Amino acid sequence: MPEKKLYRTERLQVMLDENELELIDEWRFDKRIPSRAAAIRELIARGLATNELPDPERMAKSTDYTVTDEVDTDSSKTE
């Protein structure tokens, strides 16, 4: 049986703080997922498939949405 080939043509940039990235990496390694991109796709698929979570509150800015409840208030960091 031939392998199914996926053609991904769109790139999505997501900015994360160190804590958010660490949580995703820990989850990825625990689940033995081969890459960060694959882990993010799996987390998105799981999030879209669940109806158990309430709808998010409407917030004014994209920076109001976080992976964790912790907020990084160190604005001196540059990337």
PyMOL commands that set and color helices and strands:
alter all, ss='L'
color gray80, all
select helices_A, chain A and resi 18-31+36-49+62-64
alter helices_A, ss='H'
color red, helices_A
deselect
rebuild
show_as cartoon
